[in-house]
């Protein structure tokens, strides 16, 4: 894979779900599904029920179901504040 990585944190009120680097992320935004890659422009979005799909550094895919939340992209770092069962 030749995509550059970005820092990713997925947090809930109770605990961190994921902290590390990723190559891609797909999320269910309130206005529709969107993707994030490294060096993405600054961005904030509400999230709706759906699944976060993460491509890790080694190419593995990880899926995390969520029930809403918020996502922020800033300076090659993505922070997801999620409502997860």
BATIVO-970144 format. One record per atom (N, C-alpha, C): residue in three letters; x negated, y, z negated. Coordinates in steps of 0.02 Angstrom, whole numbers, plus 50000, padded with zeros to 5 digits. Each point is the difference from the previous one (the first is absolute). Last residue first. Layout:
<atoms>
ALAXYZ;...
</atoms>
This chain:
<atoms>
UNK511085003948927;UNK500264995349949;UNK499444995749972;UNK499725025450097;UNK499924993050019;UNK500284995749944;UNK499625026550095;UNK500474996549958;UNK500014992750023;UNK497935019250033;UNK500534995650024;UNK500444997349944;UNK498035017950101;UNK500344999449935;UNK500634996250017;UNK497555003250133;UNK500704998150003;UNK500254999449928;UNK497825011650146;UNK500274998249935;UNK500744998650009;UNK497575002950155;UNK500724999149999;UNK500204997849929;UNK497805012850140;UNK500244996349941;UNK500764999850001;UNK498475013350143;UNK499864992950013;UNK500174995649939;UNK500595023649996;UNK499284998950001;UNK499824992650003;UNK502455001749962;UNK499595006049993;UNK499274997849998;UNK502794991050006;UNK499354999150034;UNK499635006549993;UNK502234986849871;UNK499625006150016;UNK499344998150032;UNK502674989849927;UNK499344998750026;UNK499685006750017;UNK502214988349842;UNK499705005550037;UNK499304997950023;UNK502474986149933;UNK499405003049971;UNK499775005850043;UNK501654975150011;UNK499935007350003;UNK499355002349968;UNK500494977249993;UNK500675002849997;UNK499985007649998;UNK498314977750095;UNK500125005649954;UNK500715002550007;UNK498034978450065;UNK500685002750003;UNK500095005749951;UNK497764990950127;UNK500265001749934;UNK500705002750008;UNK497874985450141;UNK500665003250001;UNK500245001149929;UNK497574995550153;UNK500334999549935;UNK500665003850006;UNK497884988550167;UNK500595004349992;UNK500314998749932;UNK497344997750108;UNK500594996849972;UNK500565005149994;UNK497755005450075;UNK500504998550050;UNK500624996449973;UNK498035009649882;UNK499814993850034;UNK500504997850052;UNK500395019749865;UNK499365000750036;UNK499824993950041;UNK502615003149954;UNK499415000749958;UNK499365000250042;UNK502655006750043;UNK499464996150031;UNK499375001449960;UNK502785001849938;UNK499315002549994;UNK499534995350038;UNK502745007849962;UNK499584995050033;UNK499305002950004;UNK502475003649857;UNK499355002950018;UNK499604994350031;UNK502755001249989;UNK499374996649986;UNK499415004150021;UNK502685006449916;UNK499654996750055;UNK499364996849977;UNK501835021249925;UNK499954992749992;UNK499674997050062;UNK499355024749985;UNK500634996749986;UNK499884992649990;UNK498505024749973;UNK500044993250025;UNK500684997149983;UNK498795026150044;UNK500384995649957;UNK500034993150032;UNK497955017250049;UNK500644997350021;UNK500344996349942;UNK497755017050095;UNK500384997749942;UNK500674997450026;UNK497305007750092;UNK500684997850013;UNK500324997949935;UNK497595008750149;UNK500355000449935;UNK500744999050013;UNK498504988650182;UNK500135006849976;UNK500354999849932;UNK498384979750072;UNK500685002650014;UNK500065007049973;UNK498084983649994;UNK499965007050025;UNK500685002750020;UNK500014973949987;UNK499505004549972;UNK500025006850034;UNK502284987750016;UNK499324997650012;UNK499525005049967;UNK502834993149997;UNK499445004249977;UNK499354996450018;UNK502874999950076;UNK499354996849987;UNK499485005149980;UNK502934996749993;UNK499415003650025;UNK499374996249981;UNK502994999250014;UNK499374996549988;UNK499425004250029;UNK502235013449930;UNK499824994450043;UNK499324997249982;UNK501085017849881;UNK500185001950069;UNK499824994450049;UNK499524997749768;UNK500705002050001;UNK500245001950070;UNK497984982449978;UNK500145006949981;UNK500745001650004;UNK498384977749982;UNK500695001850018;UNK500185007049975;UNK497474989650077;UNK500455001349944;UNK500705001950025;UNK497284989650056;UNK500645001550030;UNK500505000649943;UNK497135000650037;UNK500584999349957;UNK500625001850040;UNK497104993550023;UNK500635002450027;UNK500554998949949;UNK497714995849948;UNK499895002450068;UNK500635002750032;UNK499074998949729;UNK500404996750050;UNK499825002850069;UNK499114998449717;UNK499975002950067;UNK500434995850047;UNK500415003449727;UNK499454997750041;UNK500015003650067;UNK501774992849792;UNK499515005450005;UNK499424997350040;UNK502734993149919;UNK499434999050044;UNK499565006249997;UNK501814997349849;UNK500124993950039;UNK499404998450043;UNK500385014249754;UNK499765000250069;UNK500134993250033;UNK501675007449802;UNK499304997950011;UNK499795001250073;UNK502165007449890;UNK499724995249953;UNK499254998650009;UNK501295014450145;UNK499995003049933;UNK499664995349951;UNK499154996950241;UNK500675000249973;UNK499965003449932;UNK498334999450239;UNK500135000549928;UNK500744999449986;UNK497854997250189;UNK500724998849996;UNK500164999449926;UNK497885009850168;UNK500254998449933;UNK500754999150004;UNK497665001950174;UNK500714998849991;UNK500144998449927;UNK498025010550196;UNK500154998149930;UNK500764999449993;UNK498784995150237;UNK500205005649959;UNK500154997449930;UNK498524991550244;UNK500424999249941;UNK500205006649969;UNK499544993850270;UNK499665002449940;UNK500464998949939;UNK500004984850230;UNK500315005649967;UNK499615001949937;UNK499574981350155;UNK499595006050004;UNK500335006149968;UNK499904970849990;UNK500425005950000;UNK499555006250000;
</atoms>
